[in-house]
Amino acid sequence: MAQVYLPKGEQARFLQEVKEATGFTWNRIAEICGVERHTLRAWRDEAWRMSYHALLRLSHLSGVPMPHIIEVVSEEERQRRASVKGAHARAAIYGPVGTPEGRSKGGQTTQRRRREHPERYKDRFVTRKPIRIPPKSLWLAELVGILLGDGQIGDLQVVVSNNAEHEREYSAFVAQLFQDLFALRASQRTRPKNAVEVVISSVALVEYLKTIGLHRGNKVAQQVGVPEWIFEDIEYVRACTRGLMDTDGCIFLRRQQYKHRQYRFLELDFSNHSQPLLVGMEQLLSRLSFTPKRDDCSVNLYRQSEIKRYFEIVGTHNPYHQERYTRFAKESTAAAFRVADTSSRHVADEDAV
């Protein structure tokens, strides 16, 4: 599990604020994080670094803002760093383990043996990277929503595209999700037109995603929908909805003028050109007791109380969406006020993603 590096004192402060905000006992907080009590005690004493997912879960549950994160380090990366440190220590004592001449001789020997006995080396160097096969879970359901939203599944790769200016932090979250679920390290690359991509090269991953209801190729051309297993558990519904809205959704402030007053209210919009996916999003929101409105290319929530409840019970892992909601909610709750220009009876202005 990935660990999070925080400034000294911030981890203990965060956990104490979570306890005060929720009123939970330390035992209950440990259960929520999925760790033993002694592990939580080590987190509080800052003897150990807490997991990144525990930090996200506690912040979402309690409403306590996450502290400044110095770095998120995966289990694989921690092992790599420890290995490098050990290798340097060994080299300092015993010297290097190989020489350029020795490595060249070994490579030549291998090539000669492959020419002499090719049947022994069939597919030896074209092996697939193994992946961890995860059980159905909230994180897997959220990843399904992310891939249905901004994901592209090819023959060899899985790519998730985000906005390079506003969503780099969310891209890091998506990359960590692949690491935690499948033990695969994702790369991030900046693309033209202000895009940042999370890229995972794995044929085994592509084939596994097919088994859970996701398919290669163009989602719109294939008119993909939400896999049936998502609807088996209300928590899967909640997680998949969050993944879809965090990628293909947006929160914006609409301004409407009537007579001499101007009104401001929020709208939550999910846009896509796959009709089965729009139907699926409508069903997901309905299962969560919302009243969505669907048209040819979007599903929307208009009721202010429902939008507020959405961010309370579904939430977002996209910091850009959270910042916009917080900012727009303050403006939306302001009382109506007179405007100087009364010539227009009705003006609508959208501030969309």
C-alpha positions in Angstrom: 0.0 0.0 0.0 1.3 3.5 -0.9 2.6 5.6 2.0 2.3 9.4 2.2 5.2 11.7 3.3 3.9 14.7 5.4 5.8 17.5 7.1 6.8 16.7 10.7 3.9 16.9 13.1 1.2 17.0 10.4 0.3 13.4 10.5 -0.3 13.4 14.3 -2.2 16.7 14.0 -4.4 15.3 11.2 -5.3 12.1 13.0 -6.2 14.1 16.2 -8.4 16.5 14.3 -10.2 13.5 12.6 -10.9 12.0 16.0 -12.3 15.3 17.3 -14.4 15.9 14.2 -16.0 12.5 14.1 -16.1 11.6 17.8 -14.9 8.1 16.9 -12.6 6.0 19.2 -9.1 5.1 18.1 -10.3 1.5 17.7 -13.1 2.6 15.3 -10.6 4.8 13.3 -8.3 1.8 13.0 -11.2 -0.3 11.7 -12.1 2.3 9.1 -8.4 2.4 7.9 -8.2 -1.4 7.8 -5.3 -1.6 10.2 -4.5 -2.9 13.7 -4.6 -0.6 16.7 -0.8 -0.7 17.1 -0.4 0.4 13.5 -2.6 3.4 14.1 -0.6 4.2 17.3 2.6 4.1 15.3 0.9 6.6 12.8 0.0 8.9 15.7 3.5 8.8 17.0 4.8 9.3 13.5 7.0 6.2 13.9 5.4 5.0 10.6 4.0 6.8 7.7 0.3 6.3 7.1 -1.2 5.0 3.9 -2.3 7.3 1.2 -5.8 5.7 0.9 -6.3 6.0 4.7 -5.5 9.7 4.4 -8.1 10.1 1.6 -10.7 8.1 3.4 -10.4 9.9 6.7 -10.4 13.3 5.1 -13.5 12.5 3.1 -15.3 10.9 6.1 -14.4 13.7 8.6 -14.3 16.8 6.4 -10.8 17.6 7.8 -8.7 19.0 4.9 -5.7 16.9 3.9 -2.4 18.3 5.0 0.3 19.3 2.6 1.7 16.2 1.0 5.4 16.1 0.3 5.4 12.8 -1.6 3.3 9.6 -2.2 5.5 6.5 -2.5 4.2 3.1 -3.6 5.2 -0.1 -2.0 7.1 -1.1 -5.1 9.0 2.2 -5.1 9.9 1.9 -1.3 11.3 -1.6 -2.0 13.3 -0.2 -5.0 14.8 2.5 -2.9 15.7 0.1 -0.2 17.3 -2.2 -2.8 19.3 0.7 -4.3 20.5 1.7 -0.8 21.6 -1.9 -0.1 23.3 -2.2 -3.4 25.3 1.0 -2.8 26.3 -0.3 0.7 27.5 -3.6 -0.7 29.4 -2.0 -3.5 31.2 0.3 -1.0 32.4 -2.8 0.9 33.0 -5.4 -1.8 33.2 -3.4 -5.0 31.0 -3.7 -8.2 29.5 -7.1 -8.9 30.2 -7.0 -12.7 32.4 -5.5 -15.3 31.5 -4.2 -18.9 33.7 -7.0 -20.3 31.9 -9.7 -18.3 28.4 -8.4 -19.2 29.4 -8.3 -22.9 30.7 -11.9 -22.8 27.5 -13.1 -21.1 25.3 -11.4 -23.7 27.3 -13.0 -26.6 27.0 -16.4 -25.0 23.3 -16.1 -24.6 22.9 -15.1 -28.2 25.0 -18.0 -29.4 22.9 -20.5 -27.3 19.7 -19.0 -28.7 21.0 -19.6 -32.3 22.0 -23.1 -31.5 18.9 -24.2 -29.7 16.0 -21.8 -30.5 13.4 -24.3 -29.3 14.7 -23.8 -25.8 14.1 -20.1 -25.9 10.6 -19.9 -27.4 8.9 -16.7 -26.2 11.5 -16.6 -23.4 12.0 -12.8 -23.7 8.4 -11.9 -24.7 6.8 -12.6 -21.3 3.9 -10.6 -20.0 4.2 -8.4 -17.0 2.2 -10.2 -14.2 -0.6 -8.3 -12.6 -2.4 -8.7 -9.3 -6.0 -9.8 -9.8 -8.1 -7.7 -7.4 -11.4 -8.7 -5.9 -14.5 -6.6 -6.5 -14.2 -3.5 -4.3 -15.0 0.2 -4.0 -11.7 1.1 -5.5 -12.2 -1.2 -8.5 -15.7 0.2 -9.0 -14.3 3.8 -8.9 -11.7 2.8 -11.5 -14.4 1.4 -13.8 -16.1 4.8 -13.6 -12.8 6.6 -14.4 -12.2 4.3 -17.4 -15.7 4.7 -18.7 -15.3 8.5 -18.4 -11.8 9.5 -19.6 -10.2 6.1 -20.2 -9.0 4.6 -23.5 -8.4 0.8 -23.7 -6.2 -0.3 -26.6 -4.6 -3.7 -27.5 -1.5 -3.1 -25.4 -2.2 -0.1 -23.2 -4.7 1.6 -21.0 -4.7 5.4 -21.0 -6.5 7.9 -18.8 -6.5 11.6 -20.0 -6.9 14.6 -17.8 -6.5 18.4 -18.0 -2.8 19.2 -17.6 -3.4 22.6 -16.0 -6.0 21.7 -13.4 -5.9 17.9 -12.8 -2.2 16.8 -12.3 -3.0 15.9 -8.7 -6.0 13.8 -9.8 -3.8 12.1 -12.4 -1.4 11.1 -9.6 -4.4 9.6 -7.7 -5.4 7.6 -10.8 -1.8 6.3 -11.3 -1.7 5.3 -7.6 -5.0 3.5 -8.0 -3.6 1.3 -10.8 -0.6 0.6 -8.6 -2.7 -0.4 -5.5 -5.2 -2.5 -7.5 -2.9 -4.3 -10.0 0.7 -3.8 -8.8 1.4 -2.0 -12.0 3.4 1.2 -12.2 1.8 3.9 -14.4 3.7 6.6 -16.3 2.5 10.1 -16.8 3.2 12.1 -19.9 2.1 15.6 -21.1 0.4 15.7 -24.4 -0.5 18.6 -26.8 -3.7 20.5 -26.2 -3.1 20.8 -22.5 -3.5 17.1 -21.7 -1.8 14.9 -19.2 -2.1 11.1 -19.7 -1.7 8.2 -17.2 -0.4 5.3 -19.2 -0.2 1.6 -18.3 1.3 -0.8 -20.8 0.0 -4.3 -20.0 -1.8 -6.9 -22.2 -2.8 -8.8 -19.1 -4.5 -5.7 -17.8 -6.4 -5.1 -21.0 -7.6 -8.7 -21.0 -8.6 -8.5 -17.3 -10.6 -5.4 -17.9 -12.6 -7.2 -20.5 -13.7 -9.8 -17.9 -15.2 -7.1 -15.7 -17.3 -5.5 -18.5 -14.8 -3.0 -20.1 -13.8 -3.3 -23.8 -11.1 -2.2 -26.2 -11.7 0.5 -28.8 -13.9 3.6 -29.1 -16.5 3.8 -26.3 -18.8 6.0 -28.3 -18.7 3.8 -31.4 -19.4 0.7 -29.3 -22.0 2.6 -27.2 -20.7 1.1 -23.9 -22.6 1.1 -20.7 -22.1 0.6 -17.0 -21.3 -3.1 -16.1 -24.1 -5.0 -14.4 -22.0 -6.0 -11.4 -21.7 -2.3 -10.3 -25.4 -2.3 -9.4 -25.0 -5.3 -7.1 -23.9 -3.1 -4.2 -24.9 0.4 -3.3 -21.3 1.2 -2.3 -20.2 0.1 -5.8 -22.8 2.4 -7.2 -21.5 5.3 -5.2 -17.9 4.7 -6.1 -18.5 4.2 -9.8 -20.7 7.4 -9.9 -17.8 9.3 -8.3 -15.3 8.0 -11.0 -17.6 8.9 -13.8 -18.4 12.4 -12.5 -14.7 13.1 -11.6 -13.7 12.5 -15.2 -16.6 13.4 -17.6 -18.6 15.6 -15.2 -18.4 19.3 -14.2 -19.8 21.6 -11.6 -20.6 25.1 -12.7 -22.4 28.3 -11.6 -25.4 29.5 -13.7 -26.5 33.1 -13.4 -30.1 33.9 -14.2 -31.7 37.4 -14.2 -35.4 37.9 -13.7 -36.8 41.4 -13.6 -34.4 43.4 -11.4 -32.9 40.5 -9.5 -30.1 38.2 -10.4 -30.0 34.6 -9.1 -27.0 32.2 -9.0 -27.4 28.5 -8.6 -25.2 25.4 -9.1 -25.6 22.7 -11.7 -23.9 19.3 -11.8 -23.5 18.0 -15.3 -22.2 14.7 -16.7 -21.7 14.7 -20.5 -21.0 11.8 -22.9 -22.0 10.6 -26.4 -22.7 7.0 -25.4 -26.4 6.6 -24.9 -26.1 3.4 -22.8 -23.6 5.2 -20.5 -26.0 8.2 -20.1 -28.8 5.8 -19.2 -26.4 4.0 -16.8 -25.4 7.3 -15.1 -29.1 8.2 -14.7 -29.7 4.8 -13.1 -26.7 5.2 -10.8 -27.9 8.6 -9.5 -31.5 7.3 -9.1 -30.2 4.4 -7.0 -28.7 7.0 -4.7 -32.1 8.7 -4.4 -31.3 11.7 -6.7 -33.6 13.0 -9.4 -31.4 13.4 -12.5 -32.5 14.9 -15.8 -31.2 13.3 -19.0 -31.1 14.7 -22.5 -29.3 13.6 -25.7 -25.8 14.1 -24.4 -25.9 14.8 -20.7 -27.3 13.9 -17.3 -27.8 16.7 -14.8 -28.7 17.5 -11.2 -30.4 20.9 -10.7 -31.8 20.8 -7.2 -29.5 22.7 -4.9 -30.2 20.4 -2.0 -29.3 17.3 -4.1 -26.1 18.8 -5.4 -25.1 19.5 -1.8 -26.0 16.0 -0.8 -24.1 14.6 -3.7 -20.8 16.1 -2.4 -21.7 14.9 1.1 -22.4 11.2 0.3 -20.6 10.6 -3.0 -17.9 13.3 -2.9 -15.0 13.7 -5.2 -11.3 12.6 -5.4 -10.7 15.3 -8.0 -9.3 18.4 -6.1 -10.2 20.7 -9.0 -13.9 19.7 -8.7 -13.8 20.1 -5.0 -12.3 23.6 -5.2 -14.9 24.7 -7.8 -17.8 23.3 -5.7 -16.6 25.1 -2.6 -16.2 28.4 -4.4 -19.5 28.2 -6.3 -21.5 27.1 -3.3 -20.5 30.3 -1.4 -21.8 32.4 -4.3 -24.9 30.3 -4.7 -26.1 30.8 -1.2 -25.9 34.6 -1.4 -29.2 36.5 -1.4 -30.5 37.9 -4.7 -29.3 41.4 -5.4 -30.2 44.2 -7.8 -28.1 44.8 -10.9 -27.5 48.0 -12.6 -28.6 46.8 -16.1 -32.3 46.0 -16.2 -32.7 46.0 -20.0 -32.3 42.2 -20.2 -35.2 40.1 -18.7 -33.3 36.8 -18.8 -29.6 36.2 -19.1 -27.9 32.8 -18.6 -24.1 32.5 -18.2 -22.3 29.2 -17.6 -18.9 28.9 -16.0 -18.1 25.3 -17.1 -15.0 23.2 -17.0 
